[in-house]
Amino acid sequence: MKVTVVMTGLETTRARSLRETVTRALEHRAQEARHHESTRSRPPRRREEGRHEEPLVLVLVLVFVLIVVVTVVVTVRVGVGVRVGGPFGWLARVMDMTQFDCHALTNSVLTEKFDGRYEGTICAVEKDMVWNRYLGKKVAAPIIHFADGWQWIPNVGGRRVLQAALGTESDRWVGRRVAVYLVNDVVKTDPATGAPVQTFKKLVAVLADEGTG
C-alpha cells in the first residue's frame, strides 16, 4: 500500500511538471504569435506616416516653383525691361544700369569720343518720358537708337530738321544715316569762378545713304 502511494505521488509530480512545461511552451508560442502580428502590422503604419508626409512634400514643391517663377520674372525684367505689376510691382524698380553706360550722345561724349561729330545709322525710334531741365518735369520725347548702340534725344530744332528731311513718320527715319555734331554757341561766365565758359549747340544733318554717292 505504501509503495502504491509513493508511485502515485511520483506520477502526480511528473504530471504537474509536464503541465507546467506545456503551459510555458504555449505561452512562448503565444508571445511569438503576438510579436509576429505586431511585426506584420508595422508596414501599414509606415504607409499612414507616408500619407502624413505628402502635404509637406507638396508645400516644398510649391515653394520651389515660386522661387523659379520669381527668378524668371527678375531675369526678364532686368534683361528686357518688361514692367511687372501686381504682387511683383516692386520688380519694376529693378534694372540693369549698364544699359546706360556711355550710350547717350551728350556734349561731353561727342567732344571726347567723336571729336565733336558723330555719324550713324538709325535703327529704331521710340517714345519715352524724359526729364526736361527747362520745364522741371518729365515730358514725352523721341529717343533715336543707332545701329552701333548709341542713342540720342533730339531737341526741338533737331526734330524739325529730321521731319523736314525725312518726313513726320518715324518708320521713314529707320535706316537713314545722320550726323550729330557740335558748334560753338555762346560764351557764358561761370558764376563760381567768373571765368568765361564756351557753350555748344548740338545740331543734326541727314547724310546721303552709303552707295548712293
Residue frames as qw, qx, qy, qz and C-alpha x, y, z in Angstrom:
[[0.000, 0.886, 0.464, 0.000, 0.00, 0.00, 0.00],
 [0.304, -0.797, 0.110, 0.510, 2.80, 2.38, 0.78],
 [0.423, -0.125, 0.598, 0.670, 4.54, 1.63, -2.49],
 [0.227, 0.634, 0.656, 0.341, 1.36, 2.43, -4.37],
 [0.127, -0.939, -0.239, 0.212, 1.08, 5.79, -2.66],
 [0.389, -0.585, 0.343, 0.624, 4.68, 6.67, -3.48],
 [0.372, 0.168, 0.691, 0.597, 4.20, 5.79, -7.13],
 [0.100, 0.811, 0.556, 0.151, 1.06, 7.83, -7.30],
 [0.250, -0.875, -0.027, 0.414, 2.91, 10.78, -5.79],
 [0.411, -0.311, 0.527, 0.676, 5.63, 10.46, -8.39],
 [0.284, 0.465, 0.701, 0.460, 3.11, 10.29, -11.15],
 [0.045, -0.915, -0.388, 0.099, 1.40, 13.43, -9.82],
 [0.333, -0.720, 0.209, 0.572, 4.69, 15.31, -9.71],
 [0.376, -0.037, 0.660, 0.649, 5.56, 14.29, -13.25],
 [0.182, 0.685, 0.657, 0.258, 2.11, 15.30, -14.47],
 [0.141, -0.925, -0.184, 0.300, 2.43, 18.69, -12.82],
 [0.365, -0.526, 0.416, 0.645, 5.88, 19.21, -14.31],
 [0.339, 0.245, 0.733, 0.537, 4.63, 18.18, -17.74],
 [0.075, 0.838, 0.538, 0.044, 1.69, 20.52, -17.42],
 [0.226, -0.851, 0.040, 0.471, 3.94, 23.41, -16.46],
 [0.392, -0.248, 0.590, 0.661, 6.25, 22.66, -19.40],
 [0.250, 0.513, 0.715, 0.404, 3.34, 22.58, -21.81],
 [0.057, -0.913, -0.364, 0.176, 1.96, 25.81, -20.33],
 [0.303, -0.687, 0.259, 0.607, 5.32, 27.58, -20.74],
 [0.355, 0.029, 0.702, 0.617, 5.56, 26.32, -24.30],
 [0.150, 0.721, 0.644, 0.209, 2.08, 27.59, -25.08],
 [0.159, -0.909, -0.135, 0.361, 2.85, 30.96, -23.52],
 [0.370, -0.443, 0.468, 0.669, 6.06, 31.16, -25.53],
 [0.291, 0.331, 0.737, 0.513, 4.17, 30.33, -28.73],
 [0.017, 0.867, 0.497, -0.037, 1.57, 32.95, -27.84],
 [0.256, -0.789, 0.111, 0.548, 4.29, 35.58, -27.32],
 [0.349, -0.153, 0.637, 0.671, 5.86, 34.69, -30.66],
 [0.204, 0.596, 0.714, 0.304, 2.45, 34.97, -32.33],
 [0.081, -0.924, -0.280, 0.249, 1.85, 38.40, -30.79],
 [0.322, -0.606, 0.350, 0.638, 5.31, 39.56, -31.87],
 [0.335, 0.142, 0.738, 0.568, 4.70, 38.26, -35.38],
 [0.114, 0.786, 0.597, 0.110, 1.38, 40.08, -35.54],
 [0.178, -0.886, -0.051, 0.426, 2.95, 43.33, -34.34],
 [0.361, -0.355, 0.542, 0.670, 5.71, 42.98, -36.95],
 [0.264, 0.401, 0.750, 0.455, 3.18, 42.40, -39.71],
 [0.001, 0.874, 0.481, -0.068, 1.20, 45.46, -38.61],
 [0.361, -0.588, 0.089, 0.718, 4.15, 47.86, -38.93],
 [0.290, 0.128, 0.555, 0.769, 4.05, 48.40, -42.75],
 [0.027, -0.760, -0.577, -0.300, 0.53, 49.83, -42.65],
 [0.346, -0.835, -0.183, 0.386, 1.74, 52.30, -40.03],
 [0.413, -0.279, 0.357, 0.790, 4.57, 53.33, -42.37],
 [0.160, 0.456, 0.629, 0.610, 2.04, 53.89, -45.08],
 [0.208, -0.871, -0.445, 0.030, -0.01, 56.01, -42.71],
 [0.415, -0.656, 0.069, 0.626, 3.10, 58.04, -41.86],
 [0.360, 0.061, 0.537, 0.761, 3.76, 58.43, -45.58],
 [0.028, 0.729, 0.589, 0.347, 0.30, 59.86, -46.05],
 [0.321, -0.877, -0.209, 0.291, 1.04, 62.45, -43.36],
 [0.460, -0.424, 0.307, 0.717, 4.28, 63.41, -45.15],
 [0.410, 0.499, 0.589, 0.486, 2.54, 64.08, -48.50],
 [0.012, 0.964, 0.261, 0.040, 1.34, 67.63, -47.55],
 [0.432, -0.747, 0.253, 0.438, 4.89, 68.58, -46.53],
 [0.533, -0.001, 0.602, 0.594, 6.27, 67.38, -49.86],
 [0.267, 0.743, 0.528, 0.311, 3.58, 69.36, -51.69],
 [0.188, -0.961, -0.068, 0.192, 4.48, 72.54, -49.79],
 [0.504, -0.503, 0.435, 0.550, 8.16, 72.10, -50.66],
 [0.469, 0.325, 0.633, 0.523, 7.29, 71.65, -54.33],
 [0.103, 0.906, 0.387, 0.139, 5.16, 74.80, -54.32],
 [0.341, -0.854, 0.139, 0.367, 7.96, 76.80, -52.68],
 [0.540, -0.190, 0.565, 0.595, 10.41, 75.57, -55.33],
 [0.349, 0.601, 0.588, 0.414, 8.02, 76.54, -58.14],
 [0.086, -0.971, -0.208, 0.079, 7.56, 80.00, -56.60],
 [0.454, -0.647, 0.328, 0.517, 11.33, 80.52, -56.43],
 [0.493, 0.131, 0.634, 0.581, 11.67, 79.53, -60.09],
 [0.195, 0.810, 0.501, 0.235, 8.87, 81.91, -61.13],
 [0.227, -0.941, -0.013, 0.251, 10.38, 84.84, -59.23],
 [0.525, -0.401, 0.477, 0.580, 13.81, 84.11, -60.72],
 [0.421, 0.397, 0.632, 0.515, 12.39, 84.06, -64.25],
 [0.041, 0.927, 0.366, 0.073, 10.44, 87.29, -63.67],
 [0.357, -0.822, 0.171, 0.409, 13.52, 89.07, -62.32],
 [0.533, -0.134, 0.581, 0.600, 15.61, 87.82, -65.24],
 [0.311, 0.629, 0.585, 0.405, 13.04, 89.02, -67.77],
 [0.109, -0.964, -0.223, 0.091, 12.65, 92.37, -66.02],
 [0.418, -0.704, 0.308, 0.484, 16.39, 93.02, -65.84],
 [0.504, -0.068, 0.646, 0.569, 17.31, 91.68, -69.27],
 [0.219, 0.470, 0.653, 0.552, 14.49, 93.01, -71.41],
 [0.024, -0.010, 0.149, -0.989, 12.98, 95.82, -69.36],
 [0.360, -0.455, -0.686, -0.439, 9.45, 94.40, -69.11],
 [0.278, -0.378, 0.341, -0.815, 7.40, 96.17, -66.49],
 [0.375, -0.216, -0.896, 0.095, 5.93, 93.96, -63.76],
 [0.388, -0.432, 0.040, -0.813, 2.75, 94.82, -61.90],
 [0.820, -0.361, -0.362, -0.257, 0.53, 93.26, -59.24],
 [0.791, -0.605, 0.040, 0.084, 2.30, 91.47, -56.39],
 [0.776, -0.045, 0.161, 0.608, 5.59, 91.78, -58.26],
 [0.208, 0.948, 0.159, 0.183, 5.31, 95.54, -58.78],
 [0.449, -0.816, 0.264, 0.249, 8.46, 96.11, -56.74],
 [0.742, -0.019, 0.468, 0.480, 10.42, 94.43, -59.55],
 [0.421, 0.832, 0.264, 0.247, 9.63, 97.38, -61.80],
 [0.178, -0.957, 0.225, 0.048, 12.33, 99.27, -59.92],
 [0.708, -0.350, 0.518, 0.328, 14.95, 96.68, -60.86],
 [0.657, 0.752, -0.026, -0.049, 17.01, 97.37, -63.96],
 [0.827, -0.024, 0.126, 0.547, 20.42, 96.70, -65.42],
 [0.075, -0.923, 0.000, 0.377, 22.24, 100.02, -65.09],
 [0.485, -0.291, 0.548, 0.616, 24.96, 99.03, -67.57],
 [0.430, 0.597, 0.601, 0.311, 22.49, 99.78, -70.36],
 [0.042, 0.987, 0.152, -0.021, 23.04, 103.48, -69.63],
 [0.597, -0.533, 0.272, 0.534, 26.84, 103.34, -69.67],
 [0.155, -0.478, 0.450, 0.738, 28.17, 105.81, -72.27],
 [0.361, 0.384, 0.795, 0.301, 25.30, 105.20, -74.72],
 [0.156, 0.898, 0.375, -0.170, 23.92, 108.72, -74.85],
 [0.543, 0.415, 0.150, 0.714, 25.37, 111.21, -77.31],
 [0.286, -0.885, -0.225, 0.290, 25.94, 114.00, -74.80],
 [0.256, 0.944, -0.195, 0.071, 28.11, 117.02, -75.49],
 [0.390, -0.694, 0.605, 0.031, 30.99, 115.54, -73.48],
 [0.789, 0.050, 0.600, 0.120, 30.75, 112.21, -75.32],
 [0.624, 0.752, 0.177, 0.118, 30.69, 113.94, -78.69],
 [0.047, 0.935, -0.347, 0.060, 33.74, 116.01, -77.71],
 [0.462, -0.586, 0.666, -0.007, 35.83, 113.25, -76.12],
 [0.694, 0.024, 0.715, 0.081, 34.98, 110.23, -78.29],
 [0.593, 0.562, 0.526, 0.236, 34.00, 111.65, -81.68],
 [0.373, -0.103, 0.159, 0.908, 35.90, 114.94, -81.87],
 [0.211, 0.358, 0.158, -0.895, 32.63, 116.86, -81.95],
 [0.597, 0.288, -0.322, -0.676, 30.93, 114.91, -84.76],
 [0.464, -0.042, 0.876, -0.123, 29.15, 111.51, -84.77],
 [0.533, 0.245, -0.460, -0.666, 27.74, 109.68, -87.77],
 [0.274, -0.024, 0.942, -0.193, 25.44, 106.68, -87.50],
 [0.331, -0.162, -0.712, -0.598, 22.52, 104.78, -88.99],
 [0.530, -0.171, 0.341, -0.757, 19.13, 104.99, -87.27],
 [0.232, -0.006, -0.966, -0.116, 17.81, 101.53, -86.36],
 [0.272, -0.585, -0.764, 0.024, 14.82, 102.46, -84.15],
 [0.088, -0.346, 0.121, -0.926, 12.86, 105.40, -82.79],
 [0.405, -0.475, -0.777, 0.075, 10.82, 105.03, -79.61],
 [0.239, -0.708, -0.050, -0.663, 8.84, 107.28, -77.32],
 [0.613, -0.290, -0.603, 0.420, 9.68, 107.64, -73.63],
 [0.294, -0.936, -0.159, -0.114, 9.31, 110.02, -70.71],
 [0.666, 0.157, -0.218, 0.696, 12.50, 112.03, -70.16],
 [0.335, -0.720, -0.307, 0.524, 13.44, 114.81, -67.77],
 [0.341, 0.727, 0.193, 0.564, 13.28, 118.32, -69.22],
 [0.491, -0.276, -0.351, 0.748, 15.55, 120.58, -67.18],
 [0.002, 0.189, 0.131, 0.973, 13.96, 123.72, -68.61],
 [0.545, -0.430, -0.373, -0.616, 10.41, 122.70, -67.69],
 [0.216, -0.385, 0.694, -0.568, 11.44, 120.96, -64.49],
 [0.771, 0.036, 0.470, -0.429, 9.40, 117.83, -65.20],
 [0.408, -0.056, 0.851, 0.327, 9.26, 114.70, -67.35],
 [0.551, 0.530, -0.030, -0.645, 7.87, 115.06, -70.85],
 [0.862, 0.257, 0.430, 0.068, 7.32, 112.65, -73.73],
 [0.121, 0.794, -0.445, -0.396, 10.18, 112.72, -76.22],
 [0.922, 0.355, -0.146, -0.050, 11.53, 110.59, -79.09],
 [0.514, -0.620, 0.558, 0.200, 14.70, 108.58, -78.50],
 [0.712, 0.598, -0.322, -0.181, 16.71, 107.73, -81.60],
 [0.784, -0.373, 0.481, 0.122, 18.69, 104.46, -81.43],
 [0.384, 0.713, -0.513, -0.284, 21.64, 103.90, -83.75],
 [0.932, 0.166, -0.309, -0.091, 22.86, 100.59, -85.12],
 [0.540, 0.366, -0.594, 0.471, 26.13, 100.76, -83.15],
 [0.527, -0.411, -0.662, 0.339, 24.33, 101.09, -79.79],
 [0.138, -0.084, -0.220, 0.962, 24.40, 104.85, -79.29],
 [0.011, -0.718, -0.690, -0.094, 21.24, 106.85, -78.70],
 [0.153, 0.041, -0.014, 0.987, 20.22, 110.47, -78.92],
 [0.062, 0.719, 0.639, -0.267, 17.26, 112.53, -77.75],
 [0.306, 0.374, 0.294, 0.825, 16.84, 115.27, -80.38],
 [0.004, 0.417, 0.369, -0.831, 15.84, 118.72, -79.22],
 [0.453, 0.697, 0.406, -0.379, 13.11, 120.72, -80.88],
 [0.249, 0.755, -0.387, -0.467, 15.47, 122.08, -83.55],
 [0.127, -0.300, 0.916, 0.233, 16.81, 118.62, -84.33],
 [0.436, 0.379, 0.797, -0.173, 13.29, 117.21, -84.69],
 [0.426, 0.775, 0.111, -0.453, 12.37, 119.93, -87.13],
 [0.117, 0.622, -0.658, -0.409, 15.42, 119.20, -89.27],
 [0.221, -0.058, 0.970, 0.083, 14.67, 115.46, -89.35],
 [0.448, 0.546, 0.634, -0.315, 10.97, 115.98, -90.09],
 [0.361, 0.778, -0.133, -0.497, 11.76, 118.35, -92.93],
 [0.148, 0.549, -0.758, -0.321, 14.28, 115.94, -94.48],
 [0.045, 0.074, -0.995, -0.041, 12.75, 112.53, -93.70],
 [0.474, -0.389, -0.572, -0.545, 9.06, 113.14, -93.05],
 [0.449, -0.478, 0.318, -0.684, 6.89, 113.05, -89.94],
 [0.959, -0.157, -0.091, -0.218, 6.56, 109.24, -89.74],
 [0.418, -0.704, 0.574, 0.013, 9.31, 107.68, -87.66],
 [0.874, 0.059, 0.469, 0.117, 9.42, 104.50, -89.74],
 [0.619, 0.757, 0.026, 0.208, 10.83, 106.60, -92.57],
 [0.137, -0.885, 0.432, -0.109, 13.76, 107.59, -90.36],
 [0.816, -0.312, 0.485, 0.048, 14.88, 103.99, -89.81],
 [0.825, 0.239, 0.352, 0.372, 17.83, 103.02, -91.98],
 [0.340, 0.883, 0.022, 0.323, 18.88, 106.62, -92.71],
 [0.678, -0.073, -0.229, 0.694, 22.32, 107.97, -91.87],
 [0.111, -0.958, -0.135, -0.227, 22.60, 111.19, -89.91],
 [0.534, 0.242, -0.375, 0.718, 25.36, 113.26, -88.37],
 [0.446, -0.857, -0.258, -0.004, 25.09, 114.73, -84.86],
 [0.606, 0.252, -0.160, 0.738, 27.68, 117.42, -84.29],
 [0.350, -0.751, -0.317, 0.462, 28.57, 120.36, -82.06],
 [0.359, 0.624, 0.103, 0.686, 29.06, 124.00, -82.97],
 [0.263, -0.089, -0.412, 0.868, 30.12, 126.88, -80.77],
 [0.118, -0.772, -0.610, -0.133, 27.16, 128.64, -79.26],
 [0.086, -0.905, 0.043, -0.414, 27.82, 131.47, -76.85],
 [0.468, 0.200, -0.590, 0.627, 30.38, 132.27, -74.20],
 [0.546, -0.740, -0.275, -0.283, 28.98, 132.39, -70.68],
 [0.037, 0.620, -0.558, 0.551, 30.52, 133.39, -67.38],
 [0.603, -0.202, -0.750, 0.182, 30.98, 130.76, -64.70],
 [0.396, -0.802, -0.102, -0.435, 29.17, 132.16, -61.64],
 [0.836, -0.506, -0.073, 0.200, 31.57, 130.39, -59.27],
 [0.693, -0.204, 0.160, 0.673, 34.89, 131.44, -60.81],
 [0.149, 0.849, 0.027, -0.506, 33.89, 134.30, -63.09],
 [0.270, -0.328, 0.698, 0.576, 35.84, 132.67, -65.93],
 [0.582, 0.369, -0.242, -0.682, 34.39, 132.58, -69.46],
 [0.535, -0.008, 0.844, -0.031, 32.91, 129.24, -70.48],
 [0.296, 0.229, -0.594, -0.712, 32.31, 128.22, -74.10],
 [0.641, 0.187, 0.622, -0.409, 28.96, 126.52, -74.65],
 [0.032, -0.127, 0.823, 0.552, 28.00, 124.32, -77.58],
 [0.684, 0.256, 0.141, -0.669, 24.87, 123.69, -79.60],
 [0.441, -0.039, 0.884, 0.154, 24.04, 120.18, -80.84],
 [0.533, 0.460, -0.185, -0.685, 22.88, 120.04, -84.48],
 [0.674, 0.080, 0.733, 0.054, 21.88, 117.22, -86.82],
 [0.366, 0.538, -0.417, -0.635, 22.23, 116.73, -90.57],
 [0.898, 0.200, 0.358, -0.162, 20.84, 113.98, -92.80],
 [0.196, -0.529, 0.694, 0.448, 23.55, 112.22, -94.82],
 [0.677, 0.354, -0.434, -0.478, 23.31, 110.50, -98.16],
 [0.944, -0.161, 0.250, -0.139, 22.87, 106.76, -97.91],
 [0.376, -0.516, 0.693, 0.335, 26.01, 104.72, -98.42],
 [0.474, 0.135, 0.796, 0.350, 26.44, 103.66, -102.02],
 [0.335, 0.811, 0.480, -0.001, 24.31, 106.48, -103.45],
 [0.491, 0.322, 0.088, 0.805, 27.18, 108.92, -103.80]]
